[in-house]
Amino acid sequence: MSLRIGLAVTLLLSAAVLPAADLPPRVEFTRLIAHFAEYHSPEYLRFVDEVQPEIAQVGWYGAHFYSLAHTPHGAGYPAHFPVVGLPECGAWFENLNRELHKRNAKAVGHFNVEFLVGDPEGPEGPRGFFKFYRDLWDEKELGPKPVADPLEFLQRDADGKPIVHNSYSIGGMKEYWACLNNPQWRTVLKAWMKVGVRRGADGFIANYFYRHNCLCPHCVTGFKDYLRARFPTEQLREKFGIADLNQHKFTEIVGWHDPKESTPLRREMLRFSQLGTKAAFDEVFVKYGRSLKSDLIVGQWNHIGDFGQINVDERCMLPAEVWGRDEDYLWYSTGGSAHYTDLENGELGDGTLRARYIRGTFDDKPFTLGKYESTRARVAISELAANGGAAMGFYATFSEPLSRAAIVQYYRFLRENNGIYQANRPHAEVVLLFPRSSVQAGDVAPVDSFKLLGKKLLDDHVLFDVLPDDMATPDKLKAYRQVIKATETPTLIAGLSRIEAPKTVRVSVTRPAQGDELTLHFVNYNRKEPAEKKNAGRGFVDDNPIAVESAAVDLSLPAGFRVVKVEAHTPEAPAPVALKFETPDGRLRFTQPKFPVYGVARIQLEPIAK
C-alpha cells in the first residue's frame, strides 16, 4: 500500500484498529502514583509498600530516555535519571519494574513520542538524540536504523527547515520534534516499545502527543489525501478556495491555534493533526504494543487546562467514535488552573467538572487529573475517588512526613473500601451536555456557558453527569430525569434530590460494581488559605482544612428498593458510624456527620419484595 493511500485510510479508519472481540479485558484501577523525581530514593519503594498502589507510573522509555540517559544532563527535569548510560539506565529501570511487581504494582512508563533534545552538529559533534542515533543505536537491541540521517524524522516549517525550540535548554541543547505522520519515525517508536516491554514495563503513558505546524512531505501528502477523501472537488473550491488540490501549495498545516483566528480550513488542519496522532498511537501502542504483550496497558497524557479548546486539548476535534477507543486510561493535565483556592470569589481549585467530562466521554474507564498540587493532597485524592478517577495524578510526596502520612492514610481508606470504588458507575439524575459540536464548528463561547452552568450545578449540589453532545444518544439520555444543554438557563424539575451543604463542598453519588448500594461522596475544599491570593501553598503545612460540621441529605431513591442501613465513613475515622435515617415517600433523609476533607455515606439497599 502506498504512503498516499495508506495514510488517508489510516486517518479515516483509525477507529477500527482492533475488533471488539480482540480487545484485552477492561483495565480497572483506582489507586495510582506518578513520579518524575525522587523515584531513585530508597524511600520510594518503602512508600510503595505503604500506599500499595495498583499502578506506579514511573520510568522512561521513549525520546527522553534516548535523548538524555547517556548524557550528564539527564539527572535534571523532567526524567531525573538515576544513572548515566543507556545500558546502565535501562538495567536500572528493569530492576525497578521487578521490585514493583514484587509489590503487586503494575509498572507504567512514560513514553515521549516526539520531543527530541539534542544538537545535530556542533563543536562536540552531535549531542543528545542525534548522538544516540549516530553512535549509540544498538542494532542487536533495536534492529536496523530505518534511515541514515535522523534529520529525515523531523517536523519542518514552510521553508523546509526543522522546527526547533529552546524552551527547556537542557544541557544547552535545543528541542526538535519528530513527525508522527512519518512512517519511519513510527518504526523508531516500535523499536523503543519492544525494548520497554522486554524490560518488564506493564504499559506506557504516551506524552507530547500533539503536532506542530509541520509541512514535511508526509504531512503535506497526508493532508491532501485527507481533504480529498473528505470533500468533493467542488466543495474544496467553494469552502476553502482550493481550485486544484494536487497543485495547491499550503503555507501552513496548523495544529492547535487561537480560536479567535480559527477558520474552517484551520479546523480541518487541526482535525487532521489529531486523527494523525491518534492513528500513530493506535499503530504503535495498541496494535504493535499489544502484539508484544497482549495485556499491555496504554494511555495518553493530554491537556485540558480550564477546558481550553482548539488551542488546548489533544482530542477536541476527534470524532466521537475515535475518542479514547482501545485506550485503557487517560491523564489530563489541568496546568496552573486548579491547584489554588480563592474562596471569597468562589474558586475552589477543584477538578470536578473536568473529571465528570472525562468520565462521561471515556465510558467510565480509569483516568487521572494531573494537578500541580503538593499542598492539598487529600483533596486531590478525594475528588478523583468521588468521580470515578484514579488518584493521584501528581505530587504523591513521600519525602515530607505529614504529606506522606496523609497519602498513606487516604490510600488505605481507598484500599479497605475497594468494593465501592473499583469499576463503579455514576448515579446521577441530570446530565449536562458539553458543547463539542459547537467547538468543532469553531464556536468556543458555549464552553464558557458550560463552565458557568456546571459550577452552578456543583454549588447547588445537583447530582449530574456530563456527556459531550456528539455522544449523547437517546439510549444514553433516557437514563436521566433531565437533560440540560450548555446554552440553556434551565429550571430544574421537581423531585430531584436535595443536599444542604456549603458551596465549598462537592457532592456525587456512585453505584458499586457489585451489590445493591448507593455511595454518597462529599469533598470539602474549605480551608484557611495562604495570605497571598491564588497561592498554591508551601506544601502540606498549608493545607489547613476547615471541617464541614454536617450536611443534610434528602435523596430520591431508585424505584423498587428500600434502605437497609446508612453508614458514615471518613479516612480520618477508625470505623464507620451507623446513622439514623428516615424513608418517607421513596426518599432517604439523614444527616452526614462532621468530616475534614472527605466524607462518604454508604447506603445499603435491598429490593422490595413484590
ZAVOLO-49959 format. One line per 10 residues: their letters; for each residue x, y, z of C-alpha. Coordinates in steps of 0.5 Angstrom, whole numbers, plus 500, padded with zeros to 3 digits. Layout:
% ZAVOLO-49959
A	X,Y,Z; ...
//
This chain:
% ZAVOLO-49959
MSLRIGLAVT	500,500,500; 503,507,498; 504,512,503; 499,517,500; 493,511,500; 496,508,507; 496,515,511; 489,517,508; 486,510,510; 489,510,517
LLLSAAVLPA	487,517,519; 480,516,517; 479,509,519; 484,510,526; 477,508,530; 478,501,527; 485,498,530; 482,492,534; 476,489,533; 472,489,540
ADLPPRVEFT	473,481,541; 480,482,540; 481,487,546; 484,485,552; 480,485,559; 478,492,561; 483,495,566; 480,498,572; 484,501,578; 483,507,583
RLIAHFAEYH	490,508,586; 496,511,582; 502,514,584; 506,518,579; 513,520,580; 518,524,575; 523,525,581; 526,522,587; 524,515,585; 531,513,586
SPEYLRFVDE	531,514,593; 531,508,598; 524,511,601; 521,511,594; 520,503,595; 518,504,602; 513,509,600; 510,504,595; 510,499,601; 506,503,605
VQPEIAQVGW	501,506,600; 500,500,596; 498,503,589; 495,499,583; 499,503,578; 506,506,579; 507,511,573; 515,511,573; 521,511,569; 522,513,562
YGAHFYSLAH	522,509,555; 522,514,549; 525,520,547; 527,523,553; 531,517,555; 535,516,548; 536,524,548; 539,524,555; 540,518,559; 547,518,556
TPHGAGYPAH	549,525,558; 551,528,564; 544,533,563; 539,527,565; 539,528,572; 535,534,572; 528,536,570; 524,532,567; 527,525,568; 532,526,573
FPVVGLPECG	535,519,571; 539,516,577; 545,514,573; 549,515,566; 549,511,561; 544,508,556; 545,500,558; 546,502,565; 540,506,566; 536,501,562
AWFENLNREL	538,496,567; 536,500,573; 529,501,570; 529,494,569; 530,492,576; 525,498,579; 520,494,575; 522,488,578; 521,491,585; 515,494,583
HKRNAKAVGH	512,487,581; 514,484,588; 510,489,591; 504,487,586; 504,494,583; 504,495,575; 509,499,572; 507,504,567; 513,508,564; 513,515,561
FNVEFLVGDP	514,515,553; 516,521,550; 514,520,543; 517,526,539; 520,531,543; 528,531,542; 533,534,546; 540,535,542; 544,538,537; 545,535,530
EGPEGPRGFF	552,538,530; 557,543,534; 564,543,536; 563,537,540; 559,533,534; 552,531,535; 549,531,542; 543,528,546; 538,525,541; 543,526,535
KFYRDLWDEK	549,523,538; 545,517,540; 542,516,533; 549,516,530; 554,513,535; 549,509,540; 544,506,536; 545,498,538; 542,494,532; 542,488,537
ELGPKPVADP	537,491,541; 533,496,537; 534,493,530; 537,496,524; 536,504,523; 530,506,519; 534,512,516; 541,514,515; 540,521,517; 536,523,523
LEFLQRDADG	534,530,520; 529,526,516; 525,525,522; 524,532,524; 518,536,523; 519,542,518; 517,549,517; 514,552,511; 521,554,509; 523,546,510
KPIVHNSYSI	527,548,516; 527,543,522; 522,546,527; 527,548,533; 525,551,540; 529,553,546; 524,553,552; 528,548,557; 535,549,554; 537,542,558
GGMKEYWACL	545,542,558; 545,548,553; 541,543,548; 536,545,543; 529,542,542; 527,538,536; 520,535,534; 520,528,530; 514,528,526; 509,522,528
NNPQWRTVLK	506,522,521; 513,520,518; 512,512,518; 520,511,519; 519,515,526; 514,510,528; 519,505,526; 523,508,532; 518,508,537; 516,501,536
AWMKVGVRRG	524,499,537; 524,503,543; 517,500,545; 520,493,544; 526,495,549; 521,497,554; 517,491,554; 523,487,555; 525,491,561; 518,489,564
ADGFIANYFY	514,495,563; 507,493,564; 505,499,560; 506,506,558; 503,513,558; 505,517,552; 506,524,552; 508,530,548; 502,528,543; 501,534,539
RHNCLCPHCV	503,536,532; 506,543,531; 505,547,524; 509,541,520; 510,542,513; 514,536,512; 513,532,506; 509,526,510; 504,532,513; 503,535,506
TGFKDYLRAR	501,529,502; 497,526,508; 493,533,509; 492,533,502; 489,526,502; 485,527,508; 482,533,504; 481,529,498; 477,523,502; 473,528,506
FPTEQLREKF	471,533,501; 469,533,493; 473,538,489; 467,543,488; 467,543,496; 474,544,496; 474,550,492; 467,553,495; 469,552,502; 477,553,502
GIADLNQHKF	478,556,496; 483,551,493; 482,550,486; 487,545,485; 489,540,491; 494,537,487; 498,543,485; 496,547,492; 502,550,496; 500,550,503
TEIVGWHDPK	503,555,507; 501,552,514; 498,546,517; 497,548,524; 495,544,530; 493,548,536; 491,555,535; 488,561,537; 480,560,537; 480,567,535
ESTPLRREML	484,566,529; 480,560,527; 478,558,520; 474,552,517; 481,550,514; 485,551,520; 480,547,524; 481,541,518; 488,542,520; 487,541,527
RFSQLGTKAA	483,535,526; 488,532,521; 493,533,526; 489,530,532; 487,524,527; 494,523,525; 497,523,533; 491,518,534; 493,514,528; 500,514,531
FDEVFVKYGR	498,512,538; 494,506,535; 499,503,531; 505,504,536; 502,503,542; 495,499,541; 497,494,535; 504,494,536; 505,494,543; 500,489,544
SLKSDLIVGQ	503,484,539; 509,484,544; 504,484,550; 497,482,550; 495,486,556; 499,492,555; 496,498,559; 496,504,554; 494,511,556; 496,518,554
WNHIGDFGQI	498,524,557; 494,530,555; 492,537,557; 485,541,559; 487,547,563; 481,550,565; 477,547,559; 481,550,553; 479,548,546; 482,549,540
NVDERCMLPA	488,552,543; 489,546,548; 486,539,549; 489,534,544; 482,531,543; 478,537,542; 477,535,534; 477,528,534; 470,524,532; 466,521,538
EVWGRDEDYL	468,514,535; 475,515,535; 476,519,542; 479,514,547; 478,508,543; 482,502,545; 486,506,551; 486,504,558; 487,510,562; 488,518,561
WYSTGGSAHY	492,523,564; 489,530,563; 493,536,566; 490,542,569; 496,546,568; 496,552,573; 488,553,573; 487,548,579; 492,548,585; 490,554,589
TDLENGELGD	484,557,592; 480,564,592; 475,562,597; 472,569,597; 471,569,590; 468,562,589; 474,559,586; 475,552,590; 481,550,586; 477,543,584
GTLRARYIRG	478,539,578; 471,536,579; 467,539,573; 473,536,568; 473,530,572; 466,529,570; 467,531,563; 473,526,562; 469,520,566; 463,521,561
TFDDKPFTLG	467,522,555; 471,516,557; 466,511,558; 468,510,566; 475,508,564; 480,510,569; 483,517,569; 487,522,573; 488,529,573; 495,532,573
KYESTRARVA	494,537,578; 501,541,581; 498,540,588; 503,539,593; 499,542,599; 492,539,598; 494,532,597; 488,530,601; 483,534,596; 487,531,590
ISELAANGGA	486,524,592; 478,525,594; 476,529,588; 478,523,584; 476,518,588; 469,521,588; 468,522,581; 471,515,578; 478,517,577; 485,514,580
AMGFYATFSE	489,518,585; 494,521,585; 496,525,579; 502,528,581; 506,530,587; 505,524,591; 510,527,596; 514,522,600; 520,526,603; 515,531,607
PLSRAAIVQY	513,527,613; 506,530,614; 504,529,607; 507,522,606; 502,520,613; 496,524,610; 497,520,603; 498,513,606; 492,514,611; 488,516,605
YRFLRENNGI	490,510,600; 489,506,606; 482,508,606; 481,507,599; 484,500,599; 480,498,605; 474,500,601; 476,498,595; 469,495,593; 466,502,593
YQANRPHAEV	471,505,588; 473,499,583; 469,499,577; 464,503,580; 459,508,576; 456,514,577; 449,515,580; 446,522,577; 439,525,576; 441,530,571
VLLFPRSSVQ	446,531,565; 450,537,563; 452,537,555; 459,539,554; 458,543,547; 463,539,543; 459,540,537; 460,548,537; 467,547,539; 468,543,532
AGDVAPVDSF	464,549,529; 469,554,531; 465,557,537; 468,556,544; 463,561,547; 459,556,549; 464,553,553; 464,559,558; 457,558,559; 458,550,560
KLLGKKLLDD	463,552,566; 459,557,569; 453,553,569; 457,547,571; 459,551,577; 452,553,579; 450,546,579; 456,544,583; 455,549,588; 448,547,589
HVLFDVLPDD	450,540,590; 445,537,584; 447,530,582; 449,531,575; 454,527,570; 457,531,564; 457,528,557; 459,531,550; 453,533,546; 456,529,540
MATPDKLKAY	456,522,544; 449,524,548; 445,518,544; 438,517,546; 440,511,549; 444,514,554; 440,520,555; 434,516,558; 438,514,564; 437,522,566
RQVIKATETP	431,525,569; 433,532,566; 438,534,560; 441,541,560; 445,544,554; 450,549,556; 447,555,553; 440,554,557; 438,557,563; 435,551,566
TLIAGLSRIE	429,551,571; 431,544,575; 425,539,575; 421,538,582; 423,532,586; 431,532,585; 435,530,591; 437,536,595; 443,536,599; 444,542,604
APKTVRVSVT	452,543,605; 457,549,604; 458,551,597; 465,549,598; 463,542,598; 463,538,592; 458,532,592; 457,526,588; 454,519,588; 456,513,585
RPAQGDELTL	454,505,585; 459,500,586; 460,494,581; 457,489,586; 452,489,591; 446,494,592; 448,500,595; 449,508,593; 455,511,596; 455,519,597
HFVNYNRKEP	461,523,597; 463,529,600; 469,533,598; 471,539,602; 475,545,599; 474,550,605; 481,552,609; 485,557,612; 488,560,606; 495,563,605
AEKKNAGRGF	495,570,606; 497,572,598; 491,571,594; 492,565,589; 498,562,593; 499,554,592; 502,554,599; 509,551,601; 506,544,602; 502,540,606
VDDNPIAVES	503,545,612; 499,550,608; 493,545,607; 489,547,614; 482,545,612; 476,548,616; 472,542,617; 464,541,615; 460,540,621; 454,537,618
AAVDLSLPAG	451,536,611; 443,535,611; 441,529,605; 434,529,602; 436,523,597; 431,521,592; 431,513,592; 431,509,586; 425,505,585; 424,498,587
FRVVKVEAHT	429,499,593; 429,500,601; 434,503,605; 437,498,610; 443,501,613; 447,508,612; 454,509,615; 458,515,615; 466,514,613; 472,518,613
PEAPAPVALK	479,517,612; 480,520,619; 476,516,623; 478,509,625; 471,506,624; 464,508,620; 459,511,624; 451,508,623; 447,514,622; 439,515,624
FETPDGRLRF	435,516,617; 428,516,615; 425,514,608; 418,518,607; 415,517,600; 421,514,597; 426,519,599; 432,518,604; 433,523,609; 439,523,614
TQPKFPVYGV	445,528,617; 452,527,615; 457,528,621; 463,532,621; 469,531,616; 475,535,615; 476,534,607; 473,527,605; 466,524,608; 463,518,605
ARIQLEPIAK	456,515,606; 455,508,604; 447,507,603; 446,499,603; 439,498,599; 435,491,598; 430,490,593; 423,491,596; 419,484,595; 413,484,591
//
